[in-house]
């Protein structure tokens, strides 16, 4: 990622388009090569017709300094909206990936020699650290409830770089070489969406932050890093954390974490999370999303997906990424100790046949990969402003309920279960029911037993502790 946004002349924009014509490179690779943000590249690609027209209409002496009268953001909105409207007028389906391709182009590579030189240095950088103490963290945008048959134009809006859509979250994933993930960080647009009503944020399986654009900021990243550093200190660990040079990533000196930043022009090929971990995360997430959607169709239900659903699915998806997948992604990125001679890094991703079948139930015109990658081009931070005054985190403000209309949830019902003992009885009823029917998933019964045991443990532990204190 580029660390800052720079203003490009019309000629420079044309040069980028000409380079892209003769080189199969995508948004991220182009951004790395020309040292600009992904948003700028996406704007240029989507607005290429207007750029070429302006270039052709001006004389040679004027071309270098000619500026468009409209901003890039307004032009891309209008151009893509016009394209979108023409297709809809003809009753042609417009899927999210179609719009993504219109804006973002296709994936490609960067300078192989520079990548190889960086990878050759990694064994020396990590030499004094065990695999459990070598981490990589990165953000990704997530359209948390988009279905295969929906478009990216939510409520007649066009999502360009993630700046407009109200359906978006930013997720930070962090894992070590062994595939042991830290608790995910999730950034939304509201402090307390309606789905959070009656819930304690501190009990969430993710770290919840918020700001008006659901973007990563220096403030949020710094808070997360400091907590990570404290946690490593409590465990008496010294760790390496690899990050890209995104604007919100501060260059901090910490007691227990040494930060290492990837070279600016090659993160798409040198960052382990970009080699398949994030892709697998989204595959698992969207499998869970479609399970609910298909189940609702079968039950003739229309219960909307809300942010609490997303939070649980983010957590579950992270936990279900196979450690072997993570290990291979680190190996492909050059992360190996000098005595490690493993060369087999093929088959990085764990197949999930279920997702393809679920997609076909809703929309058989979209491919599995298109659905998984529909938000890969979404920006996760502001390339112009590193730390905006309208950002905050869950721990710095009073918790107030948001009136956000688009979090997908109506006023939540008060839970009918009021205690752990009532919850245990409910799970026992579920176990009894499952035992009486034929199920497709053989693990369903064992998972129910596991939940029953966990609830029993929660109920009995306080009583045991109390008895122990009495007898001491």
N, C-alpha and C positions, 0 to 999 in steps of 0.2 A: 504494500500500500504506500502511496505517496504521503509524505509527512505534511505537506501543505499544498494549497491550491495556488497555481500561478496563472496569470492572465495570458492567453494565447492570442496571437494575431491571426487574421484570416488565413494568411499564407501558411502559418504553422498548422492550422486545423486541416487545410487542404493536404499538406505534407503527410499528416497522420492518416488521412483517408487514402491517399495514394499508396502509402506504405502498407496499409491493411489490405489493399486490393491485390498486391503481389506477394503478401505474406499471410499465411493462415494463422492469425493471432487473435485472441479474444480480448475482452475488456481488461481483465487484470494484467495480462501480459503486456498489453499496449500501455497501460498506466505505468507499469514498472519501467518499460523502455523509455518512455518520454517524460518520466518523472512528474506525472500529473495524477489527479485523483481518478478513481473509477467512474465517478459521477460525470466528470468532464468528458471522458472517453465515450461513455454511454450517450451523453448529450450530442456529441459530434457525430456519432454513427447514426443516431435516430434523425438528426437534422441535416444529413448529408445533402439532400436535394436542394434545400434552401442555401446551403453553403456553396455548392457548386454553381447555383444560379447567380448568386452575388459575385462570385469569383469571375464568372463569364461576362457579367455586365459591366465590369470595371476595367479600365485601361491598365496596362502593365505598370505604370508609375503609381497608380492608386491602389493596386491590389494589396500591397503589403500592409497598408494601414487601414483599409476599409473595415468598418465595424457594422455589425447588424444593429438595426434600430431597436429590436426587441432583445430581451435577455434570453440566454440559452434555455433557461428553465421554461419560460413562456412559449418559446418556439417548439421545444420538444413536446410540451403538453398539447399544443395545437396540431402539430404534425401527426403525432400518434393518435390523437382523438379523431382527426379526419380519416385516417386509415381505418381505425376501429369502426367509425360510424358507417363508412362505405360498406364494410363487410356485413354489419348488422342490418343495413337497409336491404341487403340481398338475402337476409335470413341465413347467413352462413355462420357456423359456430366459431367463436373466438375463445380459445383456451388460454390459460395463463402462460404456458410455455410459448405459444405463438407470439404473444405480446413481448415476452422476455427476449425471444430471438429478434424481434423487430428492434428492440432497444440495445441488446447486449452483444449480439454476435455469437461466435463459437469459441470454445476453449482452445488454447494452443500452448506454445512453449516459450522459454526465454533462452538467453545465451547459454548454450550447453557447457562451454569452456568455463565460464564464470561459476556456474553451478557446481561443476566438478571440482574447481579449486576450493570453493567453500566447503564442500563435503569432505575434502581431504583434510581440512583443518579440524573438523568436529571431533575425531578421536582424541586429539590433544586437549581440546577444550573440556571434554567430559571425563578425562582420564582419572581424575581424583574423586569421582562421584559414582556411587552405585546406581543401578538402573532405577531403583525405587526413588531416588533423589534427583532425577532428571525429568523436568516437566516442560510441557508446551501448553500455552493458553491462547485462545483466539475467539473472536466474536463471529457470529453469523446471524443474518436476518431470518426471521421465521414468520411466514403467514400462517397463523396458528389454527385457522379453521377453514381454509380454502379447500373446496372439493374439486375433483377432476372436471366436473361439468360447469364450473364457475369460471368467470374471467377475472383478470386483475383490475378491472374497472369497477371496484366496489362502489355502489351507490353513485354510478355515473362519473366516478373520478378515475383518472389515470395515474397509476403508481409509477413514478420515475425516480429511481434511486432510493425508494423507501421513504421519501419525504412527505408524501400525501396520504398514503393508505392508513386507515384506522384499524386495520386488521393485523398489524405487525407488532412483533416483539423482537428485542435483541437478546440473544443468548450467548453467554460466555462459557465455553467448555475448557476444562483444564485437566490434563491427565499426565501421569508419568509413563515411563517406558514399559512398565509392567501392565498398563491398562487399568490402573487404579485411579478413578476419577475423584476430583474434589466436587463438593456440592455445586451444581450449576448456578450461575448468576443469571437472573432474568430481569430485563428492563422493560417496563410497560409505560403507558401514557398517563395512568392515573395512580394516585397514591393508594386509594382503596376503592377499586371497582366494586360494583354491586355484588359480584360473586364472592367478595371477601366478607360480606356481612356476617356477623356473629362468629367470625373465625379469628384465630390468633396468628398473626403473620410470623411470629417467632417459631411456630410449629410447622411451617411450610417446609417441604423437602428441597426447596431452592432458596437462594438469597434474593429477595425481592427489592428492586430499586425502581425508581420512576422518574420521568421528566416528560415535558410536553411533546417531545418528538420520539420518545422511546429509543434514544440514542445513547451509546457509550460516551462518557465524558471523563475528563481528567480527574474530576472530583470522585466519581464513582470508582474509577480504576484504582485511584490512590487508596481509597478506603478498603477496597477488596484486597489490595496488595498488603496493606498494613496488618489486616486481620490474618491473612495467610502467613505472613512473617511471624506474627505472635504465636500462631498455632504450631508452626515448625519449631519455634523456640521452646514451647512447652513440651514438645516431644523430643527435644535435644537433637534436632536435625539441622543440617546445613544442606541446602538444595540449590540447584540450578533451575532457572525458569527462562525459557526461550520465548520471546515475543517478536512480533513484527514492529515496524516503525510507524504505526498509526499515530495520528496526532494525539489521541487521548492517553497514550501509554507513556507515563512519566519515567524519566531516567533517575530512579531513586537509589540511594545507598541504604541497604538494610542490613540488619544484624545476621539474619539467618537465610536470606535469599540473595543469590547473585543473579542479576538480570543480564541476559545475553540477547542482543537484538540481531535479527537476521539482516543481511545486506539488503538495501532498499529495492533492488531490481530483480529479486529472485524468490520472494516469499512463496509464490504460487507453486514452486517446485522444491523448496527446501523446508517447508513447514509441515511437520508430521500430520497435524490436524487437517491440512488441505489435501493430503494424499489418500483420503478415504474415510477418515474418522467422522468428519462432519457429514459426509454423504451417508454413511451408515446410520448416524444419529437421525437424520431426516427420514431415512427409509423406515426405521423403527417407529418414529413419531407418527408418520402418516399412515402406517399400518394400524396403529391404535385409533387414530382419528376416523379412518374408514370403517373399522370394526363397529364403532358407535353409529356412524352414519347408516351403514347397512342394517344394523340391528334396529335402528329407528324406522327404517323403511319397512322392514319385516313386521314391525309392531304398529305400523301406521301412526308413529309418533313423530313429533316435530320439536322435541326439546332442543333448544339451541346449544351449540358448543360455546362454553364461556372460558374465561381466563383461568379459572380453577382447574377445569379439565386440562387445559394446556400445561399448567404447572405440574400436575401429576404425570402427564405424558412425557414432559421434558425429563423429569426425574427418572421415570421408569425406562425411557429410551436410553439414557446415559448408563444406567445400571445393566442394561441388557446388551451393550456393545461387548463383543467377545474380546478378552485380553489379547488373544492371538492376532486379531485384526489390528489393534493398536500397536503391538510389537512390530508387525510387518510394515506399518506406515512409518514408524520411526526408522526402521532399517532402510527403507526406500529413500528416506531423507538423509541418509548418511550417518545416522546415530548408531554407532557400534564401537565397542572398545577394541583395541588393537588385537586382542586375542580372540575376538569373535569372528569366525570365518563363515558364518551363515550367509548364503547367497540366494536362497529360495524365498523370494518375496512376491511371488505370483499369487493370484487368487486372494487379493487383499480383503475383499468384501464377502460377508456371509450372505448367501442367497436367502431371500425371503419370498418364496413362491406365493404366499398368501396375498401379498400386496397387489401383485398383478391380477389375481383373481378378483380382489375387491374392487379394483379400478374398473374392471370390465362390467361389474354390476351397475356402476353409476355412469360411466362414459367410456365406451370401447374405442373412441377415436383418439385417445391420448396414450402415449407410451408411458411405461413405468418410469423411465429415466427422466422424461420431460416433467412428470409430476413431482418427482423427488427434487429436481434442480430448479423449480420455477422461481425460487427466491434467491438463487445464488448471486445475482447481480445487485441485490439490495444493499445500499450503504448502511453501515452500522454506526457512523459517527459523522459529525459536521466537519468537512474538510476546511471550512473557512474560519470557524470559531471553535477553539479548542475547549473552552469551558464556559458555557453559557450561564447567565444569571438565572435562567428559568429551570435549572436542573437541581435535583436534590436526591436524597436517598431515604430509605425507610427509617433510618435511625436519627435523622436530623430535623424532622418536623413532627408536629402532633399528628396523630392518625385521625384523619377525617374522611368520611365516606364521600366518594366521588359521585357526581351526577352524570358520569360518562354514559352516553346513550348506546354506544356501540360495543360494549364488552360482552354482548351476547347473552346476558342473563337478566331476567326479570327479578323482582324482589324474591329472595330465596325463602323457601319454607323453613320454619323453625324445625330442626331435627326432631323426629318423633322419639328417637333413642336418647335418653337423658343421662345414662350412666354406663360405665364399663360392663357392669353385670347385665344390663339390658342388651348391650351390644353382643355379649357372649351368648345370651339366649337366642338372639337373632341369627348368629352364625351357626349355632347348633340346629336351628330350623332349616337353614340352607343346607347343612351337611345331610340332614335327614332326607330332604327333598332330592338332592343330587344322588343319594344312594338308591333312590327308588326309580330312577329313569336311566335311559341309555344316553351316554354323552359321547361327543366326538373327541374331546380333549381329555386324554387319560390323566393329565396332571391337575385337572380341576378339583378332584376330590382331595388330593394331597395338599394342594394349595389352601383349600378350606380348612383342613386339619392344622396346617401351619398357622393360619390366622387364629384359629381357635386356641392353639397353644400359646400364641403371643398374647392374646387377651387374658388368658388364664394367668400368665406370668405377671402381667401388669396388675392384676387384681391381688395376687398372693404376695408379691414382693413387699409392699408396704406392711402387710400383716406380719411377715417374717421379720422384717427389720424392727418393728415395734416390739415383738416378742424377744428378740435378741437384746434390745436395750434394757428390757425389764429384768432379764436373767443375769446381765453383766454386773 
